[in-house]
């Protein structure tokens, strides 16, 4: 995603994301964590996504179903368990 506005660290940006296959817009706030050059030398604006409750609930319910469908009853739950560790 390209951002043309100037933001400062700590600013908040509200936006919607359309993800192919989900048939739903995901609403989120982006906390600006850097603007300019980050610690790895990348120039740009870095955002940390914070999804609203409705979107977070939808993702928590939908993503495991997609993973189970793609990877099956044995591997799906194992992959989903990694998602729980990251919370």
N, C-alpha and C positions, 0 to 999 in steps of 0.2 A: 504494500500500500504506500502510495506517495502522499506526503503531507506538504502543502505549499505555504501554510501559515507558520509563523514563528511562535514557538512555545518555549517556556522556561521550565527547568526542572521543578517538579511539584505541581505544575498545571494539570488540570483534568480535561479530557476530551471525550465527549459523548458521541457514540456512533453505533451503527448497525452493520452486521456482517451477513452476507448471503453465502451459505455453504451449499455447494452442489450436492444434491441428493437428500438434503434435510427438509427441503420445502418449507423453510421457516427462516425469518430473519432473527439473528441473535443480537440482542442488545447488550452493550457493554460500555464501561467507562474505561478510558485509558489514562493511567497515571504516567505522566512524562517522567522517565527515570534518567534520561540524558538528552541533551540537545547540543549538537556539535560533534566532537570526536569522543567516542567512548574509550574505555580502557584497552580495547583491542585495536584501536586506530580506525574504526569504522565511523564515517561521517554521516550524520542523519539525526533522526529523532527516535528514541527508544521508548516504547510504551509497555507498561505492564497491564494486561487486560484484567478487568474486574467485572464479571458478568452479574447482571441483576438476578434476583432470586428466581424469577420465573424461568429465565434462560438457563441458569445453573441447574435447577430441578429437571428441566427438559433434557439437558445434556447428560446428567447423571443417570437418567432413565434410558435414554436413547443410545448412547455410545456403547454400553455393554451389550445391547441387543444387536447392534451392527457388528461388533467384534465377535460375538457368539455365532452370528450368521456366517461370517466370513471364515472363522477359524475353528468352528465346531465346538461340541460340548466338552471336549477334553482340554483343548488349548485356550478357548475363549475365556473361561473363568481364570485361568492362570495369568493370561495377559491382563485381564481386568484387575487382578490383585495388585499388579504394579501401579495401577492408577490410584488405588487406595493408599499405597505407601507414600505417594507424592503429596498427599493432602496436608 
